[in-house]
Amino acid sequence: MTNEVMMQAFEWETNADGNFYKNLIKNAHELKENGIDALWLPPMCKGTSDMDVGYGIYDLWDLGEFDQKGTVRTKYGTKEELLQAIDALHKEGIKVYADVVLNHKAGADFAEEFEAVMVDQNDRNKEVEAKKTIKGWTGFDFKNRKGKYSDFVWHYYHFSGVDYDENTKTNAVYRIIGENKYWNSGVSSENGNYDYLMNADIDHSHPEVKEEIYKWIDWFLDTTKVDGIRYDALKHIDYDFIEGLSNHILEKKGDNFYFIGEYWKNDEGTINKYLDETNWNIDLFDVPLHYNFKEASESGRDYDMRKIFDDTLMRDYTQNCVTFVDNHDSQPSQSLESWVKDWFKEIAYSIILFRKDGYPCIFAGDYYGIGGENKIPGKKEMLDKMIAIRKKYAYGEQDDYFDHSQVVGWVRRGEEGKSPLVVLITTADDAQKQMFVGKENKNSVFIDISGKVKEEVRIDKEGNGVFKVNAGSVSYWVKKED
Ligand code: CA
């Protein structure tokens, strides 16, 4: 299939009423009709409460089945509803990607005493006091699950670090001491070693941990029948572990199984290294492009649009690139807030939907809007139309006109019988640009199907047209149908 579109089905403030899966069942058909080919679902495992978005993961084996953390269902519904939702999406031909949180565990059942050393927040290799006995929340025995699926009990030695000492009531990053034990090495080098992110950090070099997670992933994939995985917090997990786990999955599920990673670092050099280390099996979100969108949206006419692809995966790693405009972490008041300003959203979506490269991911927070206290309306109508245009017109060679700091565009030349697609952006005043759509289109008439510019454009005998765009917007032009 070409011109596929993925959607991130949730945002941070997605309603916690437990109806998310039920709503997916209701919406599955419409999503397919509107051009969504794959859906990235929120974390499916039991978190610390029925409000937990899912990243505060408590039990891998509880998909909304056991009375744990005061709730049977997760934020999104019960296990049964989850499986029904996946089935409904599959019946519509929509692929399902699971958000898998393997970096840490939260909401431990009991605290344990063990040796640990406090380290510098900003340099995790630097010890700031002598090792001592602390009491940390690292014991997980899942009493209410009663050993169903797995009787594995987690202890402090299955983790590499915690952020709290119960004995002294101290918040700090503590590295857990043990024989041949240290932070996992194949992680981001930010903060010296970025193995530790939050909660009880899983030690992926421990053989019992590896065995348990392999056992779990087999069960999870057989149970849910998902088509791909989004690895959460990839930069904090040893890449040897991820490579091994991914290869294990590919052996079981075949080469079409899909992996997407969240490598949240605005640094193209690191991404290259990461793709190399994981044998290019994993697609990565184009974080640099997201940050370029953010900067352009904030700088307005002062941003040089010729730099919009600088250091992006869309430019340098087109085969491993998932493009997005915003996500649940970049939305307002979240941990990595870097929201793209409203006026630039349509421009950003035109770039991820109408260009040749990248697998675009539509954010539910842009599509349905952001809920909670500070609501932001969605752009469903605009995005449905843009997805339809991607599917109908965004084909063929791509001629770029990134020749001006504020007025840029490109032409998709189309394929057999299909109209070319002309995209013209300005971050400043009303503008126009002469663009070539092919001699075969001479004398034809083009219209702006974004609906903004009302004038039609007639193509001259050389195949050129002078296309227009209104101040601070994007227009997309196709051949007028008779
Ligand atoms: Ca880690």
Boltz pocket constraint, residues with backbone or C-beta under 6 A from the ligand:
constraints:
  - pocket:
      binder: B
      contacts: [[A, 103], [A, 184], [A, 194], [A, 195], [A, 196], [A, 197], [A, 201], [A, 202], [A, 236], [A, 237], [A, 238]]
      max_distance: 6.0
